[in-house]
């Protein structure tokens, strides 16, 4: 059997739920590189809005979903802090697209991920993670604040919920496929 693999990146700022999303949809126990936040990160990592966070991804998260016997989706979650962004180029290489998780309590943490994928022409969707409760902003307000191109899908998800995370992945694949050149 000639197996095909599809690579998807899950990105976003520190504490937006990337590890949680990968873990919620992966059919295998996800590989995570979570480490305990230490005093060394004080003044380096901005934990405003996520003060209760005790660990962080320092390299990547990895999960897998078998779509069909011959198609496998590989998920790569990025670290959120800017001091680990050098890893993003390796993780994004060959990806069909990305889910950028958005925390509306800290919209500014989404800008670097959105910029990253826009500059490289990698299709992405912006997924507002609702695991912190109801969002106080409308889709239009979020879209405007993030300066999202109208062609970029904006959706709501709960990274803890397998079904919700799967819907975000499906939306990303649809968006990426719609950008493929039409063959005649």
C-alpha positions as CSV (number, residue, x, y, z in Angstrom):
1,X,0.0,0.0,0.0
2,X,1.3,3.4,-0.9
3,X,0.5,5.5,2.1
4,X,0.2,9.3,1.8
5,X,0.9,11.7,4.6
6,X,-0.6,15.1,5.2
7,X,1.1,17.5,7.6
8,X,-0.9,20.2,9.6
9,X,0.6,22.7,12.0
10,X,-1.3,23.9,15.1
11,X,0.1,27.3,16.1
12,X,-0.7,30.3,18.2
13,X,0.5,32.2,21.2
14,X,1.6,31.0,24.6
15,X,-1.3,29.3,26.4
16,X,-3.8,29.2,23.5
17,X,-4.5,25.5,23.7
18,X,-2.2,24.0,21.0
19,X,-1.1,21.0,23.1
20,X,-4.7,20.5,24.2
21,X,-6.0,20.5,20.6
22,X,-3.4,18.0,19.4
23,X,-4.2,15.7,22.3
24,X,-8.0,15.9,21.8
25,X,-7.9,14.6,18.2
26,X,-4.9,12.3,18.1
27,X,-5.6,8.6,17.8
28,X,-2.3,7.9,19.5
29,X,-1.1,9.3,22.8
30,X,0.4,12.6,21.7
31,X,4.1,13.2,22.0
32,X,4.5,16.4,23.9
33,X,7.6,18.3,25.1
34,X,5.9,20.0,28.0
35,X,8.3,21.3,30.7
36,X,7.5,23.0,34.0
37,X,7.7,26.8,34.0
38,X,10.5,27.9,36.2
39,X,11.8,31.1,37.7
40,X,14.1,31.3,34.7
41,X,11.1,32.2,32.5
42,X,10.1,35.1,34.8
43,X,10.5,38.3,32.8
44,X,11.1,36.3,29.6
45,X,7.7,34.7,29.0
46,X,4.6,36.9,29.3
47,X,2.0,34.9,31.3
48,X,-0.5,37.8,31.5
49,X,-3.9,36.2,31.3
50,X,-2.6,32.7,31.9
51,X,-1.1,33.1,35.3
52,X,-2.3,29.6,36.4
53,X,-0.3,27.9,33.5
54,X,2.4,25.7,35.0
55,X,4.0,24.1,31.9
56,X,4.9,25.0,28.4
57,X,5.8,23.3,25.1
58,X,9.5,23.7,24.4
59,X,9.8,21.9,21.1
60,X,6.7,20.5,19.6
61,X,3.5,18.4,20.1
62,X,2.9,15.5,17.7
63,X,-0.3,13.5,17.0
64,X,-1.7,11.3,14.3
65,X,-5.1,10.7,12.7
66,X,-5.6,7.9,10.2
67,X,-8.1,9.3,7.6
68,X,-8.3,6.2,5.4
69,X,-6.0,3.2,5.2
70,X,-3.8,5.0,2.8
71,X,-4.0,8.6,4.1
72,X,-2.6,9.7,7.5
73,X,-2.7,13.2,8.9
74,X,0.2,14.3,11.1
75,X,-0.3,17.1,13.6
76,X,2.6,19.3,14.7
77,X,1.9,21.7,17.5
78,X,4.3,24.7,17.8
79,X,5.7,26.2,21.0
80,X,4.1,29.5,21.7
81,X,6.8,31.7,23.2
82,X,8.9,33.8,20.8
83,X,12.1,32.3,22.1
84,X,11.2,29.0,20.5
85,X,10.0,30.4,17.1
86,X,13.2,29.2,15.4
87,X,11.6,25.7,15.5
88,X,8.6,26.9,13.4
89,X,10.4,26.8,10.1
90,X,11.1,23.1,10.5
91,X,7.6,22.3,11.7
92,X,5.9,24.2,8.9
93,X,8.0,22.8,6.1
94,X,5.8,20.7,3.9
95,X,2.6,21.5,5.8
96,X,-0.7,21.8,3.8
97,X,-1.9,24.4,6.3
98,X,-2.2,25.5,9.9
99,X,-4.8,26.1,12.6
100,X,-4.0,29.3,14.4
101,X,-5.6,29.2,17.8
102,X,-6.8,32.5,19.2
103,X,-7.4,33.5,22.8
104,X,-9.7,36.5,22.8
105,X,-8.4,37.5,26.3
106,X,-5.0,38.0,24.7
107,X,-5.5,38.7,20.9
108,X,-2.0,40.2,20.6
109,X,-0.5,36.7,21.0
110,X,-2.1,35.7,17.7
111,X,-0.4,38.3,15.5
112,X,3.0,36.5,15.2
113,X,1.4,33.2,14.1
114,X,-0.9,34.9,11.6
115,X,2.0,37.0,10.2
116,X,4.1,33.8,9.9
117,X,1.6,31.9,7.8
118,X,0.6,34.9,5.7
119,X,4.2,35.8,4.8
120,X,4.9,32.2,3.7
121,X,1.7,31.8,1.8
122,X,0.7,28.8,3.9
123,X,-3.1,28.4,4.1
124,X,-4.5,28.8,7.7
125,X,-7.7,29.1,9.6
126,X,-8.1,31.2,12.7
127,X,-9.9,29.2,15.5
128,X,-11.1,31.1,18.5
129,X,-10.6,28.7,21.4
130,X,-13.6,29.0,23.7
131,X,-12.4,26.8,26.5
132,X,-12.1,29.9,28.7
133,X,-15.8,30.6,28.4
134,X,-18.0,32.6,26.1
135,X,-16.3,35.1,23.8
136,X,-17.3,38.7,24.4
137,X,-16.5,39.7,20.9
138,X,-18.3,39.2,17.6
139,X,-16.8,37.6,14.6
140,X,-16.5,41.0,12.9
141,X,-14.7,42.5,15.9
142,X,-12.2,39.6,16.1
143,X,-11.6,39.6,12.3
144,X,-11.0,43.4,12.4
145,X,-8.7,43.2,15.4
146,X,-6.6,40.4,13.9
147,X,-6.7,42.2,10.4
148,X,-7.7,38.9,8.9
149,X,-8.0,38.7,5.1
150,X,-11.7,38.1,4.2
151,X,-10.6,34.8,2.6
152,X,-9.3,33.4,5.9
153,X,-11.9,31.3,7.7
154,X,-12.6,32.3,11.3
155,X,-14.3,29.7,13.4
156,X,-15.1,28.9,17.0
157,X,-13.7,25.8,18.7
158,X,-13.1,24.2,22.1
159,X,-9.6,22.6,21.9
160,X,-10.6,20.1,24.7
161,X,-13.4,18.7,22.6
162,X,-12.5,16.1,20.0
163,X,-15.5,16.9,17.8
164,X,-14.8,20.6,17.9
165,X,-11.1,20.1,17.1
166,X,-12.0,17.8,14.2
167,X,-14.3,20.5,12.7
168,X,-11.4,22.9,12.8
169,X,-9.2,20.4,11.0
170,X,-11.9,19.8,8.4
171,X,-12.3,23.5,7.8
172,X,-8.6,23.9,7.4
173,X,-8.4,21.1,4.8
174,X,-11.3,22.5,2.9
175,X,-9.7,26.0,2.9
176,X,-6.3,24.6,1.8
177,X,-7.9,22.5,-1.0
178,X,-9.9,25.5,-2.3
179,X,-6.6,27.3,-2.8
180,X,-5.1,24.5,-5.0
181,X,-4.8,25.3,-8.7
182,X,-7.6,23.9,-10.8
183,X,-6.3,21.3,-13.3
184,X,-7.9,21.1,-16.7
